[in-house]
Amino acid sequence: MGLGDSMGGVEAYLVGLAKILHGEAQVYALCVLPELARRLENCGVSVTRIPVFRRARILRYILGIINLCYLLLRYKIDVVQVNGFLESILLVPPCLLGRESVYTRHGPMEIDLFKWYRQPMGYVPRFAARYGAHLASRIVCVSEAVGSVYEPMFPEGRVVVIPNWVTNIPPMRTLAKEPDAPLQMICVGRLEQYKGVHLLLEAIRGLDHVELTVVGDGAYRPQLEALAQGLNVKFVGFQSNVAAFYQSADVFVMPSLGPEGLPMVALEAMSHGLPCIFSDLPVHAEITDHGTAALLFRRGDAEDLRRKILDLLDSPAERSRLAENAYRMVEKKYYEPAAREAYLRVFKPAAA
């Protein structure tokens, strides 16, 4: 189930999970987004759409509970899989009805980032998730970095780490940038302040031989477009298929300030054989073998990011080395066959 109202990493995860379960189980889904519903239906999932209710979001969760109860009783569903913070309240019906449930955590709880009396809209969903998670039969964490947060909170064996993955790996390409051509950089993701795109804009200011394409949309886009005035930057909005943008880029940058679970776009860029620059979040160190498969810059430090960009701008050999290491890392650890085996172990014993 995914009741979020914008396409992002969690939604990409749900589509990938549907592909894994296709042919292994009859899958039903509750979701809000038409685009997510379309993609899930293409994977053979029976989808129930929930209205967005933007002015009263709690209504979508109430309607979600009602629909979930109906699906559990009507189709005798064995296992419920839940994502998100406030979505954790959807763990209550399967618990009361004696069904198994799997709660996937895509990042830390973040309760400490909010005060209940100052930011209740941020605090309450995280508080609900912190205690609602104990209703789940299994907790799946999408990276070792996330797992290290949850494993001390639950009995041994309750938490399992299954890293995010890519479904398809394109053939390894040859980087063919012309010597005098600008370095084509790409940044993909939801445009929120914590994603750090403003740092990237600051880092490339004054670099005439760099062009940046920003793929994605979000509440912070107007501020970013204002910051990008006078720079070689294109904002292309949300794209249902990002592959063409990866293929035309020379370097991928993920400047997130965190928290992050395991960004799908980072794995996608690595799988396209792109040299990457990531902020030094624990999960970025994890997926790059501590910088073997990407350059890591100090989180929040635009000047350090600028130095890393210049390193790649001046060294085609370094770009090729990082691209090769990134591609092999995804092949080895973050490809669908490994995830498929792990998820079938989680779902099938629970449903037995």
N, C-alpha and C positions, 0 to 999 in steps of 0.2 A: 504494500500500500504506500502511496505517495500523495500527500495532500498539499504539497507545496504549490505556489502559484507562479513560479518562473522556472524555466529550463536551466539546469545546472548539472553538477557532478552527480548528485543523488539520482536525478532522473536518468542520466546516462547509465548509472549503475543498475537501475531497475530494468532497463531495456536489456542490458547484458545478462542479468540474472534470468530474465524471461527466456532468452535464447538458450541458456544452459538447461533450464527446466523443460523446454519444449520437447515433447516426445517422452518425457520421464514422468509427467504428472499433468493432471488437468488443473490449469492455473486460472484464478480469478483475481481481478485487481480493482481497487478503488482509487481513483485519481481525479484531479481537478483539471489539468491542462489538456486541451484538445490535441496538441502535438504529441504529448506523452501517450494519450489514449490511442492515437493513430499508430504510433510505433509499437505499442504493446499488442494491439490487435494484429499487426503484421507478423508478430511472433506467435500467433495462435492463442492469445490471452482473451478471456471473456472480461470485458471492461465495463464497470459501472461508473459513470461520470457524476461527480459531486459539483454543484454550483460554487463559484468562487466566493461569493458573499464578502466582497472587499470591505464593506462598511461594518460588517459584524462577523468577523472571521470565525468566532466560536461556533457559529451555526454550521459551518462546514464540518466541524468535528462532531457535533451532535448528530448531524445527518450521517456522518461516517459511521458512528456507533450503531445507529439504527440499521443502516444497510449491511454492516458487518454481521450483526446478529441474524439478519434475514439470510445472508449467504451461508453462515455457519450451519443454520438449521435446515435450510432448503437443500443445500448440496452436500451436507455432511462433511464439511471441510476438516481435514485432519491437522493441518499446520497453518498458522498465520504468521506472516513476515511483516514487520513494521519498521519504518524509518522515521527520523525526525524527532524533535523535542516534544511538542504538545501531542504529536501522534502517539506518544507512549500511552495515552489514555485508552487507545485501541487495544492494548494488551489486557484490559479488564474483561471483555466478553469471553475470549478463549480461556482465560483463567477460570471464570465462573462456570463455563460449560465443560471444563475438563479437557480442553484441547491443548495441543502443544503450540508454542510460539517461539519465534526467532526474532530478536531485536538487533538490528544492524546499527552500529555506531560508526558514524563517519567522521567523528572528531570528539574532543573532550567535552565535558558537560558545560564548562564556561560559567558556572554559577558565580564564581568570584569576580567576574567582570561586571556584575550588576548588583545594585542595592534594591531590596524589595520595596522600600519606601520612596525611592527616587525613580526607578526604572522598572515598574512592575511588569510591563509588557515584555521586557527582556528576561526578568527574573523568574516569573511564574512558569513559563514553558520548561525552563531548565530545571527548576525545582521539581516539576512533575516528572520529568525524564529521570532525574536522579533517583527518585523513589519508585517510579513506575517500572523501571528496568528490572526490579527484583521480582516482578510478576512473570518475566520471560523465562522460558525453559532453557534457552541458550542465548548468549550474547556473542554476536559476530563483530569483530573489529577489523577495519579495512587496512590496517597497517600495524607493525610492531610498535610504532610510536603511540598509537591509540590504545593498543592492547596493554601497554605498560601502565596506562592510567586506570583501566578497568579491572585488570586481573587482581589487584589487592582488595577490591571492593566485593568480590564474589567468591563462593566456595571453589576449590580447585576443580577444574574440568568444565565449569559453567561458561567460561569465556574461551573463545577460539579465535585465532587471528587468521583471516583469509585475505591476503592483499588484493586490492583492486587489480584489474587486468584489462587487456585489450583483446577484442574478439578477433580482429584481423591484423596481420602484420604485412605491410606491403613489401615488395622486393627492395633490398638495400639499394639506394640510389647513389650516383656519383655527384658530389658537389661540384657545380660547374660555374661558379661566379666569375664573371669577366674581371680582369685585374683592376680596371678603372671604374667599374660599375659600383653604385652605392650598395652598402650592406643592407639587405632586406631583412628586417627584424619583424617578428610577429609576437603578439601577446594575446592570449585567448582566455576568456573567463567572464564571470559576472562582474559588472562594473560597480563595485562597492569600495568604500575607502580602504578597508582592511586588505584588499587585494593588491595594494601598493603600486598601481599603475602611475600614480602621480610621481613616485620616485623615479620610475623609468623615464617619464617626460623630463624631469629635472636632469637626469643623467645624460640624455642625448642633446640637451640644449647646447648649441654651438658646434655640434658634430655634423659637418656638411655632407659627409659621405655615408650617412645612415638614414634610412627610411623605415618608418614604423607603421605597421598595420595592426589596429586594435580590433579584435573580433569579439563581440559580445555586447550586452546591454545591461542597464541597471540604473539605480537611483542616482549614482554618482557621475553618470555620463556628462551632464551639463557642465559640472565643475571641471572635469577632465578636458572637455572640448575647449573651455576657456583657457586652461593652462597650456593647451597645445597650440595656441595662436602663434604663428610665425615659425612653427616646426614642420618638418616633413613627416606628418602624421595623418593617417586616414582612419576614420572610425567607420566600420562597415556594418555595425549592429549585429544582432543575433543571426547566425547562419546554421541551417539545419544540417549542412554538410561542410565540414571544415577542411576536408582532405585537400582540396585544391589550394587552400591557403598555406597549408603545411608544405605542399610540394613546391610552391613558388618562393618559399622563404629560405634565407641563409642561416638564421639564428632564431631560436625561441627563447623568450624570457618569461620567467614566473617570479615576479618581485613581491609576492605576498608577505604581509606582516604576520599572518597567522591569526588564529589557529587554523590548521589544515589537517584533514585526516589522511587522505592520499589523493591528490588532485588528478582526476582522469585526464585532463588536458596535458599534464606533464608526461604521463605515460604515452599518450597519443603522439606527442611531439617526438619523444624518444623512439617510438616505433617507426616513425617516418624518417629516421636517420638524420635528425636535426641536431646540430650542436646546441646545447642548452646552457642557460645561465639561470640559476635558482637562488633564492634567498636561503640562508643557512638554517632553515627550520629543521627540527629533528627528522621529520618525514622525508625531507629532501636529501638529507645526509643518508638516510636509509636506502632510498631507491637509487642512489648514485654511488653506493659503496664509498661514502664519505668523500665525494668529489672526484672519484675515478671516472665517472660517466657524465659529468657536467661540471661547470665552474660554479662555485658557491660564493656568494658575496654576503657581507654582514647585513643582516636583516635591518631595514630602515636606513641604511647608509647609501645615499645616492652617489656619493663620490666614489665609494668602493665599487658600486655597480658600474659606474662610468669607466673605471680602470679595467674591469673585466671585459666590457664591450670593446675597449681599445685593444686589449690583448687579442681578441678574436678578429678584430678588424685588420690587425697587422700580421696575422699568422694563419694562412690557409692550412698549413700542416696541423696546427692545433685544432682548427675546426674539424678537419677530417678525423683526427684522433678521437675527439669527443663524440663525433657522430657515430663512429664505429663502436665505441664502448657503450654508448647509449642504446644502440640497436641490439647489441648482444645481450645487454642487461635485461631488456624486455623479453627477448627470446627465452632467456634462461629462467626468469623468475616471475614475469608478469603477463603471461600469455594464457589464453582461455583454457587449454587442457588441464593445467594445474588447478585453476579455480573450479572447473567443472567437477573434478574428482573430490575436491574438498567440500563443495556445497552439497553434492549428492550424499556425502557422509553425514552432513549436518541434517538434511531434510529427511532422508529415507529412514534412519533409525528412529527419528522423532515420530514419523508417521507409522512405524511398524506396530 
